[in-house]
Amino acid sequence: MLKVLLVDDEPFILQGLREIIDWEAQGFYIEGTAENGLLAIDFLREKPVDLIIADIRMPQMNGIEFLETIRKNHISNARFVLLSGVSDFASAQKAIRLQCMEYILKPVQKNDLLKLLSDVSNSVKQEREAKKESARMAEAFYARSMVALLMGTYDHADIENVQNRLGKVTCLQYVGMEAKNCMENEEMSDDEKRTFQRVLYRSCLDFIGEKGRPYCIFGVTQRKGCYDVGIICCSELCSLLAMTAPVFLEQLRAFVSHAVQRPVLFYVGSQVDKLTQLSESYRTAAVARTCQAFTVGRDLGWLEKKMKIPSNGVSEDKRIIDAMIDAVAANDQSEIKNDVSQLYNKFRDADVDEELIALDMDYFLFHLLHLAFQQDDNINQEEILHYISENAFDSDSSCDSENNLLRFATEYAEYLASVRNKCARGILGNIEQEIKTHYAEDLSLKTLSEKYYLNSAYLGQIFKKKFGVSFKNYLTSLRVEKAAQLLLETDEKVYKVAEQVGYHDIDYFIDRFVEIKGCTPTKFRRRASCVEKDENL
């Protein structure tokens, strides 16, 4: 029912309006009446309505003044209709400017009033539908912006949209959830996964409450067959629920698992400081999710626990695994074989339990994933995760199988080499831009290879293949060209020019300049000056 307020100083007019039609049959309910604008304002402060019908001529505050006051002071946005016993064009004009919906002459006719209520009803319906659609669009835009932040594909509008909803948030961690297969041969259909996803989402909202809704995302991973729910755990959400982050994560897991009555796969990313770093937390959560596929008996992806090997008693394991990771990065097949053999000999000699072996394997997989991710910022992370999931371990073999690990490590080394080759063009483009921007700084193949996670010898090879010269010669030529430009465009002394392009040994600079330009910097400047004089004659 739409609520109505009738305002008129004549009681018989109010009574007549009440009785002229069946208001409830039209979907309206008369919430109250008032004798003038002042009393009507007091009423509206207590009871909001959808429609106000007011006489234009009343004592203390007339209809126009009443309308102007409630609009100016944002007391009510209800549809407003003015009644008048005389035709007054000036008043009608002012009423329209003040968003008056209708201006009706007394005595009010039944058909006129019925038509008015029909118009009001349709107008309210359209407005509500528009608000619902606007809210749906706003939610969709917010969800898209949040996913963009998680995927690292956001722009300024996405950041602004999320910040407007969440404010400044700190200490963020991405928490992912999805259905977990109970048995090896169990496989849910897509419809079952979608249904479960909705149940999972609803249980998360039940846990965090309506105020926590913006922190919960339905369907984050844009991968076929994945029906996940994500929550952004942060200081602000934890404060809202009066919990610490560890307590929040444990209670969320317990609550959701009990609510859905089915095993749930939980995976938690590393903690980051601000929204623009959220993709790093999502990425590490995805790594934790993948690693869980090879970890028997555990269902919560605590990244910090899973990815760090404790120092007590297993330092030799870590040394061997680190060497094996380096061998995979270099695609050194013989060294990989040697490291795998060493590792399993140690397992056998020390009678290492399965839990520690599983932890070692998690550590190894985590760093192999990082090797791929570090090739290029734009690398397809989903492709890498899928490759690991499909190839890391056969379904019928245990995760501590020496032959299985050797097979996977050698194949992954080849795969990583192919990924590196595909990414080389993008990396070289970044390096070329960096050289052009920072040519005067202390650049070397070593520093660049460390920054872009490439072997320095390999970087030197692909650099020369693309540019036709070695890195050193490319940098020298660029510096000399920049120096020549400064010699022509400024009056700086030669040693100052040398320093500006990255040389602090003036003799070495002159030798490089002569080697490329065929003369010393001083002669180069003098020749250019003579040519310019000749051209001016």
Secondary structure as GFF3:
##gff-version 3
##sequence-region A 1 537
A	DSSP	beta_strand	2	7	.	.	.	ID=ss1
A	DSSP	alpha_helix	11	19	.	.	.	ID=ss2
A	DSSP	three_ten_helix	24	26	.	.	.	ID=ss3
A	DSSP	beta_strand	28	34	.	.	.	ID=ss4
A	DSSP	alpha_helix	37	46	.	.	.	ID=ss5
A	DSSP	beta_strand	51	55	.	.	.	ID=ss6
A	DSSP	alpha_helix	63	72	.	.	.	ID=ss7
A	DSSP	beta_strand	79	84	.	.	.	ID=ss8
A	DSSP	alpha_helix	89	97	.	.	.	ID=ss9
A	DSSP	beta_strand	102	105	.	.	.	ID=ss10
A	DSSP	alpha_helix	110	151	.	.	.	ID=ss11
A	DSSP	alpha_helix	156	166	.	.	.	ID=ss12
A	DSSP	beta_strand	173	179	.	.	.	ID=ss13
A	DSSP	alpha_helix	190	208	.	.	.	ID=ss14
A	DSSP	three_ten_helix	210	215	.	.	.	ID=ss15
A	DSSP	beta_strand	216	218	.	.	.	ID=ss16
A	DSSP	beta_strand	229	233	.	.	.	ID=ss17
A	DSSP	alpha_helix	235	240	.	.	.	ID=ss18
A	DSSP	alpha_helix	245	260	.	.	.	ID=ss19
A	DSSP	beta_strand	264	268	.	.	.	ID=ss20
A	DSSP	three_ten_helix	275	277	.	.	.	ID=ss21
A	DSSP	alpha_helix	278	292	.	.	.	ID=ss22
A	DSSP	beta_strand	300	302	.	.	.	ID=ss23
A	DSSP	alpha_helix	303	306	.	.	.	ID=ss24
A	DSSP	alpha_helix	315	330	.	.	.	ID=ss25
A	DSSP	alpha_helix	333	350	.	.	.	ID=ss26
A	DSSP	alpha_helix	354	373	.	.	.	ID=ss27
A	DSSP	alpha_helix	381	391	.	.	.	ID=ss28
A	DSSP	alpha_helix	402	438	.	.	.	ID=ss29
A	DSSP	alpha_helix	445	451	.	.	.	ID=ss30
A	DSSP	alpha_helix	456	467	.	.	.	ID=ss31
A	DSSP	alpha_helix	471	489	.	.	.	ID=ss32
A	DSSP	alpha_helix	494	500	.	.	.	ID=ss33
A	DSSP	alpha_helix	506	517	.	.	.	ID=ss34
A	DSSP	alpha_helix	521	536	.	.	.	ID=ss35
###
